[in-house]
């Protein structure tokens, strides 16, 4: 199966971002992708974190098609159906339990446009090195439940574990999703340039190796309207930790082939998943 990680440089204008996403999805589909993954905040990165409160949408239940009251989710569903691909919708702001917070939700859409799964980012980024300061908890509400999504694509069954950006630093989340084992781990992200340069590839390859999974990591990659610079380096990694494809910076499509036989080979020659012990 061919999969695509899309790299974007999202700005403050929602329609411009949607147009860019649609163009990249079409490009990936034309290259044979069966599953396409967008980065975190693909639809909007405002001047202030609180700006996303204004575009927060109501949740759409699994199996349903988004309606008029959920335009961002509706676009994702329409693209999935139009191009005949499964779409991991980066993240979309979903209304939280109060007016001052939203969930940062990663939503999967089947090739028929139905909601297949939704995961709310559990770990909220907080960073302060004296020059850069971020605290997602001021606006985001943490999710509570790990989620894996079962996908039927071209007659084959694939299981994809969902995560978002800062989740990458918490290996216990991915271990939780390995019963039963996933085939792919998804990490849509908007890593800062500073933390990405130091840790992004290192952590992604570690998650691939320790879980013997493919990892797809679509990222923001460039200088944004709000002055923030993201690391980029969207990539696909195989279960042995090999980087199959990567785009360092700028907008584009990262394509790679995932193979069930490669997963089986790695897990057979080094059966680490079956050697795990409860502590």
GUDREN-839253 format. One record per residue (C-alpha): residue number from 1; residue in one letter; x negated, y negated, z negated. Coordinates in pm, whole numbers, plus 50000, padded with zeros to 5 digits. Last residue first. Layout:
BEGIN
<node num="NUM" residuo="A" u="X" v="Y" w="Z"/>
...
***
This chain:
BEGIN
<node num="279" residuo="X" u="49349" v="50498" w="46482"/>
<node num="278" residuo="X" u="49535" v="50690" w="46751"/>
<node num="277" residuo="X" u="49291" v="50862" w="46982"/>
<node num="276" residuo="X" u="49241" v="50810" w="47357"/>
<node num="275" residuo="X" u="49084" v="51102" w="47542"/>
<node num="274" residuo="X" u="49374" v="51138" w="47787"/>
<node num="273" residuo="X" u="49318" v="50785" w="47919"/>
<node num="272" residuo="X" u="48944" v="50849" w="47945"/>
<node num="271" residuo="X" u="48982" v="51129" w="48199"/>
<node num="270" residuo="X" u="48664" v="51035" w="48392"/>
<node num="269" residuo="X" u="48654" v="51237" w="48716"/>
<node num="268" residuo="X" u="49030" v="51295" w="48710"/>
<node num="267" residuo="X" u="49134" v="50940" w="48624"/>
<node num="266" residuo="X" u="48910" v="50792" w="48892"/>
<node num="265" residuo="X" u="49029" v="51036" w="49158"/>
<node num="264" residuo="X" u="49397" v="50996" w="49069"/>
<node num="263" residuo="X" u="49379" v="50619" w="49097"/>
<node num="262" residuo="X" u="49197" v="50649" w="49429"/>
<node num="261" residuo="X" u="49461" v="50893" w="49555"/>
<node num="260" residuo="X" u="49738" v="50646" w="49470"/>
<node num="259" residuo="X" u="49573" v="50387" w="49692"/>
<node num="258" residuo="X" u="49581" v="50009" w="49664"/>
<node num="257" residuo="X" u="49475" v="49813" w="49971"/>
<node num="256" residuo="X" u="49365" v="49451" w="49941"/>
<node num="255" residuo="X" u="49461" v="49101" w="50051"/>
<node num="254" residuo="X" u="49374" v="48764" w="49897"/>
<node num="253" residuo="X" u="49580" v="48484" w="50055"/>
<node num="252" residuo="X" u="49489" v="48117" w="50045"/>
<node num="251" residuo="X" u="49471" v="47777" w="49878"/>
<node num="250" residuo="X" u="49139" v="47657" w="49746"/>
<node num="249" residuo="X" u="48869" v="47820" w="49537"/>
<node num="248" residuo="X" u="48676" v="48145" w="49490"/>
<node num="247" residuo="X" u="48896" v="48382" w="49696"/>
<node num="246" residuo="X" u="48838" v="48747" w="49601"/>
<node num="245" residuo="X" u="48878" v="49096" w="49746"/>
<node num="244" residuo="X" u="48804" v="49453" w="49638"/>
<node num="243" residuo="X" u="48631" v="49368" w="49309"/>
<node num="242" residuo="X" u="48512" v="49705" w="49177"/>
<node num="241" residuo="X" u="48611" v="49787" w="48820"/>
<node num="240" residuo="X" u="48657" v="50163" w="48871"/>
<node num="239" residuo="X" u="49038" v="50118" w="48874"/>
<node num="238" residuo="X" u="49017" v="49872" w="49169"/>
<node num="237" residuo="X" u="49016" v="49495" w="49139"/>
<node num="236" residuo="X" u="49222" v="49241" w="49335"/>
<node num="235" residuo="X" u="49121" v="48878" w="49312"/>
<node num="234" residuo="X" u="49213" v="48515" w="49269"/>
<node num="233" residuo="X" u="48890" v="48329" w="49200"/>
<node num="232" residuo="X" u="49068" v="48009" w="49099"/>
<node num="231" residuo="X" u="48903" v="47817" w="48816"/>
<node num="230" residuo="X" u="49155" v="47542" w="48756"/>
<node num="229" residuo="X" u="49080" v="47171" w="48746"/>
<node num="228" residuo="X" u="49323" v="46937" w="48569"/>
<node num="227" residuo="X" u="49354" v="46584" w="48702"/>
<node num="226" residuo="X" u="49736" v="46580" w="48688"/>
<node num="225" residuo="X" u="49760" v="46610" w="49066"/>
<node num="224" residuo="X" u="49555" v="46930" w="49058"/>
<node num="223" residuo="X" u="49191" v="47009" w="49141"/>
<node num="222" residuo="X" u="49137" v="47367" w="49253"/>
<node num="221" residuo="X" u="49231" v="47731" w="49212"/>
<node num="220" residuo="X" u="49556" v="47844" w="49053"/>
<node num="219" residuo="X" u="49546" v="48219" w="49026"/>
<node num="218" residuo="X" u="49675" v="48550" w="49159"/>
<node num="217" residuo="X" u="49523" v="48842" w="48961"/>
<node num="216" residuo="X" u="49604" v="49192" w="49081"/>
<node num="215" residuo="X" u="49448" v="49469" w="48872"/>
<node num="214" residuo="X" u="49430" v="49831" w="48985"/>
<node num="213" residuo="X" u="49432" v="50065" w="48692"/>
<node num="212" residuo="X" u="49189" v="50284" w="48499"/>
<node num="211" residuo="X" u="49308" v="50125" w="48172"/>
<node num="210" residuo="X" u="48959" v="50055" w="48033"/>
<node num="209" residuo="X" u="48815" v="49983" w="48376"/>
<node num="208" residuo="X" u="49085" v="49750" w="48508"/>
<node num="207" residuo="X" u="49116" v="49555" w="48182"/>
<node num="206" residuo="X" u="48736" v="49516" w="48171"/>
<node num="205" residuo="X" u="48729" v="49398" w="48532"/>
<node num="204" residuo="X" u="48982" v="49128" w="48455"/>
<node num="203" residuo="X" u="48800" v="49021" w="48139"/>
<node num="202" residuo="X" u="48461" v="48974" w="48307"/>
<node num="201" residuo="X" u="48617" v="48811" w="48613"/>
<node num="200" residuo="X" u="48784" v="48539" w="48404"/>
<node num="199" residuo="X" u="48534" v="48492" w="48117"/>
<node num="198" residuo="X" u="48281" v="48212" w="48154"/>
<node num="197" residuo="X" u="48379" v="48037" w="48476"/>
<node num="196" residuo="X" u="48744" v="48085" w="48389"/>
<node num="195" residuo="X" u="48709" v="47931" w="48045"/>
<node num="194" residuo="X" u="48564" v="47605" w="48179"/>
<node num="193" residuo="X" u="48760" v="47588" w="48505"/>
<node num="192" residuo="X" u="49085" v="47636" w="48316"/>
<node num="191" residuo="X" u="49271" v="47956" w="48393"/>
<node num="190" residuo="X" u="49605" v="47911" w="48572"/>
<node num="189" residuo="X" u="49710" v="48274" w="48585"/>
<node num="188" residuo="X" u="49914" v="48557" w="48733"/>
<node num="187" residuo="X" u="49779" v="48877" w="48572"/>
<node num="186" residuo="X" u="49941" v="49191" w="48715"/>
<node num="185" residuo="X" u="49831" v="49540" w="48610"/>
<node num="184" residuo="X" u="49876" v="49813" w="48870"/>
<node num="183" residuo="X" u="49919" v="50190" w="48846"/>
<node num="182" residuo="X" u="50068" v="50186" w="48497"/>
<node num="181" residuo="X" u="50037" v="50481" w="48262"/>
<node num="180" residuo="X" u="50342" v="50610" w="48072"/>
<node num="179" residuo="X" u="50259" v="50498" w="47809"/>
<node num="178" residuo="X" u="49998" v="50257" w="47946"/>
<node num="177" residuo="X" u="50196" v="49939" w="47867"/>
<node num="176" residuo="X" u="50085" v="49938" w="47503"/>
<node num="175" residuo="X" u="49725" v="49963" w="47614"/>
<node num="174" residuo="X" u="49776" v="49647" w="47820"/>
<node num="173" residuo="X" u="49901" v="49448" w="47522"/>
<node num="172" residuo="X" u="49622" v="49589" w="47301"/>
<node num="171" residuo="X" u="49366" v="49440" w="47538"/>
<node num="170" residuo="X" u="49444" v="49083" w="47428"/>
<node num="169" residuo="X" u="49228" v="48834" w="47621"/>
<node num="168" residuo="X" u="49427" v="48880" w="47943"/>
<node num="167" residuo="X" u="49741" v="48755" w="47769"/>
<node num="166" residuo="X" u="49591" v="48408" w="47828"/>
<node num="165" residuo="X" u="49696" v="48429" w="48197"/>
<node num="164" residuo="X" u="50028" v="48614" w="48219"/>
<node num="163" residuo="X" u="50111" v="48983" w="48181"/>
<node num="162" residuo="X" u="50321" v="49246" w="48356"/>
<node num="161" residuo="X" u="50242" v="49616" w="48395"/>
<node num="160" residuo="X" u="50320" v="49758" w="48739"/>
<node num="159" residuo="X" u="50443" v="50114" w="48802"/>
<node num="158" residuo="X" u="50442" v="50237" w="49161"/>
<node num="157" residuo="X" u="50666" v="50500" w="49320"/>
<node num="156" residuo="X" u="50621" v="50582" w="49688"/>
<node num="155" residuo="X" u="50884" v="50598" w="49963"/>
<node num="154" residuo="X" u="50767" v="50281" w="50132"/>
<node num="153" residuo="X" u="50784" v="50091" w="49803"/>
<node num="152" residuo="X" u="50978" v="50201" w="49496"/>
<node num="151" residuo="X" u="50872" v="49972" w="49209"/>
<node num="150" residuo="X" u="50889" v="50040" w="48835"/>
<node num="149" residuo="X" u="50819" v="49733" w="48621"/>
<node num="148" residuo="X" u="50631" v="49719" w="48292"/>
<node num="147" residuo="X" u="50725" v="49483" w="48011"/>
<node num="146" residuo="X" u="50572" v="49398" w="47673"/>
<node num="145" residuo="X" u="50823" v="49235" w="47433"/>
<node num="144" residuo="X" u="50820" v="48927" w="47210"/>
<node num="143" residuo="X" u="50784" v="48625" w="47436"/>
<node num="142" residuo="X" u="50631" v="48309" w="47298"/>
<node num="141" residuo="X" u="50815" v="47978" w="47335"/>
<node num="140" residuo="X" u="50630" v="47722" w="47541"/>
<node num="139" residuo="X" u="50634" v="47347" w="47482"/>
<node num="138" residuo="X" u="50403" v="47268" w="47190"/>
<node num="137" residuo="X" u="50287" v="47630" w="47186"/>
<node num="136" residuo="X" u="50093" v="47571" w="47507"/>
<node num="135" residuo="X" u="49822" v="47383" w="47318"/>
<node num="134" residuo="X" u="49549" v="47253" w="47545"/>
<node num="133" residuo="X" u="49251" v="47026" w="47476"/>
<node num="132" residuo="X" u="48955" v="46950" w="47696"/>
<node num="131" residuo="X" u="48656" v="46736" w="47602"/>
<node num="130" residuo="X" u="48608" v="46822" w="47233"/>
<node num="129" residuo="X" u="48610" v="47195" w="47303"/>
<node num="128" residuo="X" u="48979" v="47244" w="47222"/>
<node num="127" residuo="X" u="49179" v="47546" w="47336"/>
<node num="126" residuo="X" u="49521" v="47695" w="47262"/>
<node num="125" residuo="X" u="49685" v="47938" w="47505"/>
<node num="124" residuo="X" u="50011" v="48109" w="47411"/>
<node num="123" residuo="X" u="50018" v="48488" w="47391"/>
<node num="122" residuo="X" u="50352" v="48654" w="47468"/>
<node num="121" residuo="X" u="50431" v="48532" w="47820"/>
<node num="120" residuo="X" u="50791" v="48627" w="47892"/>
<node num="119" residuo="X" u="50830" v="48929" w="48123"/>
<node num="118" residuo="X" u="51119" v="48976" w="48363"/>
<node num="117" residuo="X" u="51199" v="49281" w="48573"/>
<node num="116" residuo="X" u="51369" v="49394" w="48896"/>
<node num="115" residuo="X" u="51564" v="49080" w="48984"/>
<node num="114" residuo="X" u="51729" v="49150" w="49318"/>
<node num="113" residuo="X" u="51607" v="49005" w="49646"/>
<node num="112" residuo="X" u="51629" v="49319" w="49862"/>
<node num="111" residuo="X" u="51249" v="49355" w="49863"/>
<node num="110" residuo="X" u="51264" v="49370" w="49484"/>
<node num="109" residuo="X" u="51200" v="49063" w="49271"/>
<node num="108" residuo="X" u="50964" v="49050" w="48973"/>
<node num="107" residuo="X" u="50982" v="48766" w="48721"/>
<node num="106" residuo="X" u="50697" v="48620" w="48514"/>
<node num="105" residuo="X" u="50853" v="48393" w="48254"/>
<node num="104" residuo="X" u="50692" v="48105" w="48068"/>
<node num="103" residuo="X" u="50972" v="48069" w="47815"/>
<node num="102" residuo="X" u="51090" v="47718" w="47743"/>
<node num="101" residuo="X" u="51080" v="47489" w="47442"/>
<node num="100" residuo="X" u="51215" v="47150" w="47331"/>
<node num="99" residuo="X" u="51587" v="47213" w="47391"/>
<node num="98" residuo="X" u="51597" v="47517" w="47166"/>
<node num="97" residuo="X" u="51607" v="47896" w="47204"/>
<node num="96" residuo="X" u="51424" v="47884" w="47534"/>
<node num="95" residuo="X" u="51534" v="47802" w="47887"/>
<node num="94" residuo="X" u="51328" v="47976" w="48155"/>
<node num="93" residuo="X" u="51026" v="47806" w="48314"/>
<node num="92" residuo="X" u="50913" v="48017" w="48613"/>
<node num="91" residuo="X" u="50587" v="48211" w="48631"/>
<node num="90" residuo="X" u="50409" v="48386" w="48915"/>
<node num="89" residuo="X" u="50710" v="48524" w="49100"/>
<node num="88" residuo="X" u="50588" v="48879" w="49154"/>
<node num="87" residuo="X" u="50747" v="48945" w="49490"/>
<node num="86" residuo="X" u="50839" v="49275" w="49656"/>
<node num="85" residuo="X" u="50840" v="49232" w="50031"/>
<node num="84" residuo="X" u="51099" v="49238" w="50311"/>
<node num="83" residuo="X" u="51014" v="48890" w="50442"/>
<node num="82" residuo="X" u="51366" v="48749" w="50420"/>
<node num="81" residuo="X" u="51471" v="48954" w="50116"/>
<node num="80" residuo="X" u="51168" v="48865" w="49906"/>
<node num="79" residuo="X" u="51180" v="48504" w="50025"/>
<node num="78" residuo="X" u="51548" v="48477" w="49930"/>
<node num="77" residuo="X" u="51487" v="48620" w="49584"/>
<node num="76" residuo="X" u="51198" v="48382" w="49520"/>
<node num="75" residuo="X" u="51404" v="48085" w="49639"/>
<node num="74" residuo="X" u="51692" v="48189" w="49414"/>
<node num="73" residuo="X" u="51459" v="48210" w="49114"/>
<node num="72" residuo="X" u="51356" v="47850" w="49171"/>
<node num="71" residuo="X" u="51714" v="47739" w="49240"/>
<node num="70" residuo="X" u="51877" v="47897" w="48931"/>
<node num="69" residuo="X" u="52220" v="47736" w="48900"/>
<node num="68" residuo="X" u="52306" v="47820" w="49261"/>
<node num="67" residuo="X" u="52283" v="48192" w="49199"/>
<node num="66" residuo="X" u="52007" v="48446" w="49136"/>
<node num="65" residuo="X" u="52083" v="48803" w="49254"/>
<node num="64" residuo="X" u="52136" v="49058" w="48980"/>
<node num="63" residuo="X" u="51969" v="49393" w="48908"/>
<node num="62" residuo="X" u="51791" v="49264" w="48600"/>
<node num="61" residuo="X" u="51972" v="48967" w="48440"/>
<node num="60" residuo="X" u="51908" v="48610" w="48561"/>
<node num="59" residuo="X" u="51777" v="48374" w="48294"/>
<node num="58" residuo="X" u="51889" v="48009" w="48288"/>
<node num="57" residuo="X" u="51649" v="47764" w="48446"/>
<node num="56" residuo="X" u="51396" v="47510" w="48318"/>
<node num="55" residuo="X" u="51334" v="47221" w="48558"/>
<node num="54" residuo="X" u="51345" v="46934" w="48306"/>
<node num="53" residuo="X" u="51153" v="47126" w="48039"/>
<node num="52" residuo="X" u="50858" v="47152" w="48280"/>
<node num="51" residuo="X" u="50775" v="46785" w="48217"/>
<node num="50" residuo="X" u="50686" v="46870" w="47856"/>
<node num="49" residuo="X" u="50343" v="46991" w="47964"/>
<node num="48" residuo="X" u="50262" v="46642" w="48094"/>
<node num="47" residuo="X" u="50147" v="46525" w="48437"/>
<node num="46" residuo="X" u="50339" v="46808" w="48597"/>
<node num="45" residuo="X" u="50237" v="47148" w="48730"/>
<node num="44" residuo="X" u="50528" v="47302" w="48920"/>
<node num="43" residuo="X" u="50639" v="47597" w="49131"/>
<node num="42" residuo="X" u="50335" v="47825" w="49120"/>
<node num="41" residuo="X" u="50306" v="47774" w="48743"/>
<node num="40" residuo="X" u="50124" v="48108" w="48706"/>
<node num="39" residuo="X" u="50010" v="48244" w="49040"/>
<node num="38" residuo="X" u="50216" v="48423" w="49307"/>
<node num="37" residuo="X" u="50201" v="48797" w="49372"/>
<node num="36" residuo="X" u="50300" v="48967" w="49699"/>
<node num="35" residuo="X" u="50396" v="49333" w="49738"/>
<node num="34" residuo="X" u="50435" v="49514" w="50071"/>
<node num="33" residuo="X" u="50158" v="49314" w="50240"/>
<node num="32" residuo="X" u="50123" v="49385" w="50611"/>
<node num="31" residuo="X" u="49932" v="49082" w="50735"/>
<node num="30" residuo="X" u="50256" v="48912" w="50842"/>
<node num="29" residuo="X" u="50383" v="48959" w="50486"/>
<node num="28" residuo="X" u="50079" v="48776" w="50348"/>
<node num="27" residuo="X" u="50126" v="48484" w="50587"/>
<node num="26" residuo="X" u="50497" v="48465" w="50509"/>
<node num="25" residuo="X" u="50420" v="48462" w="50137"/>
<node num="24" residuo="X" u="50164" v="48185" w="50193"/>
<node num="23" residuo="X" u="50410" v="47970" w="50387"/>
<node num="22" residuo="X" u="50685" v="48021" w="50129"/>
<node num="21" residuo="X" u="50451" v="47929" w="49843"/>
<node num="20" residuo="X" u="50336" v="47611" w="50017"/>
<node num="19" residuo="X" u="50696" v="47503" w="50083"/>
<node num="18" residuo="X" u="50788" v="47577" w="49724"/>
<node num="17" residuo="X" u="50497" v="47365" w="49599"/>
<node num="16" residuo="X" u="50597" v="47074" w="49821"/>
<node num="15" residuo="X" u="50955" v="47108" w="49697"/>
<node num="14" residuo="X" u="50849" v="47103" w="49332"/>
<node num="13" residuo="X" u="50637" v="46788" w="49354"/>
<node num="12" residuo="X" u="50398" v="46774" w="49057"/>
<node num="11" residuo="X" u="50116" v="46978" w="49207"/>
<node num="10" residuo="X" u="50019" v="47341" w="49254"/>
<node num="9" residuo="X" u="49678" v="47429" w="49391"/>
<node num="8" residuo="X" u="49756" v="47781" w="49509"/>
<node num="7" residuo="X" u="49605" v="48128" w="49536"/>
<node num="6" residuo="X" u="49823" v="48416" w="49649"/>
<node num="5" residuo="X" u="49739" v="48774" w="49551"/>
<node num="4" residuo="X" u="49843" v="49017" w="49823"/>
<node num="3" residuo="X" u="49915" v="49389" w="49819"/>
<node num="2" residuo="X" u="49876" v="49655" w="50088"/>
<node num="1" residuo="X" u="50000" v="50000" w="50000"/>
***
